[in-house]
């Protein structure tokens, strides 16, 4: 995602939150939100957040920015949660002697 300023002839520029994607080998843009009415300092903060992107705090990259959040616990969801609960019901973690038997 990125923020794009689109100049208008006689009115203030339009500020859009956009994303790029490929369709049939061509690069396309999709507008997610119109930020024209937002205060400039909020738009600039969002611009900085978008620039950090998913690579912020990535493993092994010394040039990556420090992550804004640190994950302390993650709960399993969806198919992962279903597989994990089924394994626990069958007692597989106890058979394997893994940490799954301890962490509930």
Secondary structure by P-SEA (a helix, b strand, c coil): cbbbbbbcccccbbbbbbbbbbcccbbbbbbccccccccaaaaaaaaaaaaaccccccccccccccccccccbbbbcaaaaaaaaaaaaacccccccccccccc
